[in-house]
Amino acid sequence: MDDLLTWLRAEIRKDIAGAEKLLEEGSERRWYDRYHCVYPRDLIARGQTELALLDEHAIESTGFSRYCRVCSEYSTKPGESSELEPAPAPCRTVRLLVSGYQNRSGFKPSWLD
């Protein structure tokens, strides 16, 4: 699982670096063909958002298991103590995020399980 997070962060940082290079070259947009272009500022913002999501859904460890603190729920039924119901890591949010990178080299389909 650590390789998923390491790989995904590296891919996102590569996208950000490529977009920053386009801006340094003075390109506000780059056309790939007659109908498709990319806006570097949008790529940078999207990448920063994805990195923030990964930070938000960081994996916690109890020593026996790993879970997502954000996606875990607390029992709040009257008369019951508040106990954490751990959400397994990687959580659904991280798996959805990595699914957007599934066509890249190094992606492992098992990360979506």
Secondary structure, 3 states (H helix, E strand, C coil): CHHHHHHHHHHHHHHHHHHHHHHHCCCCCEECCCCCEECHHHHHHHHHHHHHHHHHCCEEECCCCEEEEEEEEECCCCCCCCCEEEEECCCHHHHHHHHCCCCCCCCCHHHHC
